[in-house]
Amino acid sequence: MPFTTPLLAGTCARDCKREGVELVVPSPSGGRGVYILHWSGVRALCNPTVHDTLLFQRSSGLTEINPASIREIALEVAREGHAGRAAATAAEAALVYDRSQRALTHVLLLKGLVEQFDPNGPNIATLPERTPDLDRRAAAVLRRIAPSLGQPAARLETGLAAIADMFAPVGVASTNRDARIARLLIRLKAAHIGMARWLEADPGNDIGGLGQSVAVAMQQACDSGAAALQRTRAGLMDTPALLKRWIKDPDGLSARAARCDWLLDGWERVSLLWLAARTRASQRAALLEMAPLVPVLPREVMEWTDTPVAPEAMQQAFRVTSHEDAWRTGGSAFALIERNEKLLAMSAWSGPAPTDWPEGSPGWGSPGCGPQQS
């Protein structure tokens, strides 16, 4: 959950049959264990921001809790201005960009269908644009294959649109670096490379071996995410087979499209904490804050990729205990909330390169914006 309240960092949401949604909140001390809380319990623990209150309220109305649905309502809340102007602007841009990616994916699926069944027809324009000629030829192909699939052509067209919505975050083309999951992987790799170089340049930066442990986890996430992305995209080359799967098991196809989202859930915040740190002091503080937030890989990762995964990667291995929480409570919390709002803006930003922030987006190395080393 992209909460901005410091004490709610790393909080996850899950379905609760009795209450709708319950939150899994890491122990504020950094020790073992979590709190399973409803919103009344959260309010007893801390004073959540308006942004976080609205985010929880809207998540309670979801029929299914998953990374995509939480991201959607988070963008809506941010767009309304509850996390500051920068986050609102970035959220609006992200929603526009998402629509363009869905349209692009739909066009590429139509082109793939036409090229597969009408290879001797006129060449299709290389530009990713939807043209009347493409629509006409795609409609003819759908009418041609409709009897074999046992569905009218109009329903197959509906299915293609639904499939495009499912797989837009993944992207159809194997070289597509602009799809959301690909951009997240690039961002994660950039953070990993930056941290690895930082640790290599000065071994003293590795606080008790914490840096190397986080770097290993980041590398594992990069490898697993890239493998899952490649496998998911490989299944998009045969459009008629996709339509068959959609007709037979639409929920199963949707689950397949969401695998990358589940595998990389939580890693964006970890990456941004590192990428936003510009000074050595802020990088050391970022490391202490990143470690407890490192996500645990889903158990299903073995089924989703051929990447070997060590058993310890399936367990929460990082704990950073603190004797006092003054750095994220009271007046100090305001600086962290502001930092977290900037991270939301960076997360939603849809610029051409994942590590290019909006002009003027600062790091967070100011005093009081991170845990102190102890």
ChimeraX attribute file (.defattr): number of C-alpha atoms within 10 A of each C-alpha:
attribute: neighborCount
match mode: 1-to-1
recipient: residues
	/A:1	22
	/A:2	23
	/A:3	24
	/A:4	25
	/A:5	24
	/A:6	25
	/A:7	22
	/A:8	23
	/A:9	20
	/A:10	21
	/A:11	19
	/A:12	16
	/A:13	21
	/A:14	15
	/A:15	17
	/A:16	13
	/A:17	8
	/A:18	7
	/A:19	9
	/A:20	16
	/A:21	21
	/A:22	20
	/A:23	22
	/A:24	18
	/A:25	19
	/A:26	21
	/A:27	18
	/A:28	19
	/A:29	15
	/A:30	15
	/A:31	14
	/A:32	14
	/A:33	12
	/A:34	14
	/A:35	14
	/A:36	16
	/A:37	17
	/A:38	17
	/A:39	15
	/A:40	8
	/A:41	12
	/A:42	18
	/A:43	12
	/A:44	10
	/A:45	13
	/A:46	13
	/A:47	16
	/A:48	19
	/A:49	16
	/A:50	14
	/A:51	21
	/A:52	21
	/A:53	17
	/A:54	17
	/A:55	22
	/A:56	22
	/A:57	12
	/A:58	15
	/A:59	24
	/A:60	18
	/A:61	11
	/A:62	15
	/A:63	10
	/A:64	15
	/A:65	17
	/A:66	16
	/A:67	18
	/A:68	15
	/A:69	13
	/A:70	20
	/A:71	14
	/A:72	13
	/A:73	17
	/A:74	24
	/A:75	22
	/A:76	18
	/A:77	21
	/A:78	26
	/A:79	22
	/A:80	16
	/A:81	15
	/A:82	18
	/A:83	24
	/A:84	17
	/A:85	16
	/A:86	21
	/A:87	27
	/A:88	23
	/A:89	17
	/A:90	23
	/A:91	28
	/A:92	19
	/A:93	17
	/A:94	21
	/A:95	18
	/A:96	12
	/A:97	19
	/A:98	18
	/A:99	13
	/A:100	13
	/A:101	22
	/A:102	22
	/A:103	18
	/A:104	20
	/A:105	27
	/A:106	24
	/A:107	22
	/A:108	19
	/A:109	23
	/A:110	25
	/A:111	22
	/A:112	19
	/A:113	21
	/A:114	23
	/A:115	18
	/A:116	15
	/A:117	17
	/A:118	15
	/A:119	11
	/A:120	8
	/A:121	10
	/A:122	10
	/A:123	9
	/A:124	14
	/A:125	12
	/A:126	7
	/A:127	7
	/A:128	14
	/A:129	14
	/A:130	16
	/A:131	11
	/A:132	9
	/A:133	12
	/A:134	17
	/A:135	15
	/A:136	11
	/A:137	20
	/A:138	22
	/A:139	18
	/A:140	16
	/A:141	19
	/A:142	23
	/A:143	17
	/A:144	13
	/A:145	16
	/A:146	17
	/A:147	11
	/A:148	9
	/A:149	16
	/A:150	11
	/A:151	15
	/A:152	13
	/A:153	19
	/A:154	12
	/A:155	14
	/A:156	23
	/A:157	17
	/A:158	12
	/A:159	18
	/A:160	21
	/A:161	18
	/A:162	17
	/A:163	24
	/A:164	24
	/A:165	19
	/A:166	19
	/A:167	23
	/A:168	22
	/A:169	23
	/A:170	29
	/A:171	26
	/A:172	23
	/A:173	15
	/A:174	15
	/A:175	9
	/A:176	12
	/A:177	18
	/A:178	20
	/A:179	22
	/A:180	22
	/A:181	20
	/A:182	22
	/A:183	21
	/A:184	23
	/A:185	24
	/A:186	19
	/A:187	22
	/A:188	28
	/A:189	18
	/A:190	17
	/A:191	24
	/A:192	23
	/A:193	15
	/A:194	15
	/A:195	24
	/A:196	17
	/A:197	11
	/A:198	17
	/A:199	17
	/A:200	13
	/A:201	10
	/A:202	9
	/A:203	12
	/A:204	11
	/A:205	20
	/A:206	17
	/A:207	15
	/A:208	9
	/A:209	11
	/A:210	17
	/A:211	22
	/A:212	18
	/A:213	15
	/A:214	23
	/A:215	19
	/A:216	14
	/A:217	21
	/A:218	23
	/A:219	18
	/A:220	18
	/A:221	25
	/A:222	22
	/A:223	19
	/A:224	24
	/A:225	27
	/A:226	19
	/A:227	17
	/A:228	24
	/A:229	23
	/A:230	15
	/A:231	15
	/A:232	23
	/A:233	17
	/A:234	13
	/A:235	14
	/A:236	19
	/A:237	17
	/A:238	13
	/A:239	19
	/A:240	20
	/A:241	13
	/A:242	19
	/A:243	22
	/A:244	17
	/A:245	15
	/A:246	19
	/A:247	17
	/A:248	11
	/A:249	11
	/A:250	17
	/A:251	12
	/A:252	12
	/A:253	18
	/A:254	17
	/A:255	13
	/A:256	17
	/A:257	22
	/A:258	19
	/A:259	20
	/A:260	27
	/A:261	22
	/A:262	18
	/A:263	23
	/A:264	22
	/A:265	18
	/A:266	20
	/A:267	21
	/A:268	19
	/A:269	23
	/A:270	23
	/A:271	24
	/A:272	23
	/A:273	22
	/A:274	25
	/A:275	21
	/A:276	23
	/A:277	20
	/A:278	13
	/A:279	13
	/A:280	12
	/A:281	16
	/A:282	23
	/A:283	22
	/A:284	21
	/A:285	21
	/A:286	25
	/A:287	25
	/A:288	23
	/A:289	20
	/A:290	25
	/A:291	21
	/A:292	22
	/A:293	20
	/A:294	22
	/A:295	24
	/A:296	19
	/A:297	23
	/A:298	16
	/A:299	14
	/A:300	11
	/A:301	20
	/A:302	13
	/A:303	9
	/A:304	20
	/A:305	19
	/A:306	13
	/A:307	16
	/A:308	11
	/A:309	17
	/A:310	9
	/A:311	9
	/A:312	11
	/A:313	17
	/A:314	14
	/A:315	13
	/A:316	15
	/A:317	16
	/A:318	19
	/A:319	18
	/A:320	16
	/A:321	16
	/A:322	15
	/A:323	8
	/A:324	11
	/A:325	16
	/A:326	14
	/A:327	18
	/A:328	20
	/A:329	17
	/A:330	10
	/A:331	11
	/A:332	17
	/A:333	21
	/A:334	17
	/A:335	20
	/A:336	22
	/A:337	19
	/A:338	17
	/A:339	23
	/A:340	25
	/A:341	25
	/A:342	23
	/A:343	25
	/A:344	27
	/A:345	26
	/A:346	25
	/A:347	22
	/A:348	25
	/A:349	25
	/A:350	24
	/A:351	17
	/A:352	11
	/A:353	13
	/A:354	22
	/A:355	20
	/A:356	13
	/A:357	17
	/A:358	14
	/A:359	6
	/A:360	6
	/A:361	14
	/A:362	15
	/A:363	18
	/A:364	27
	/A:365	19
	/A:366	15
	/A:367	13
	/A:368	17
	/A:369	22
	/A:370	26
	/A:371	20
	/A:372	17
	/A:373	11
	/A:374	9
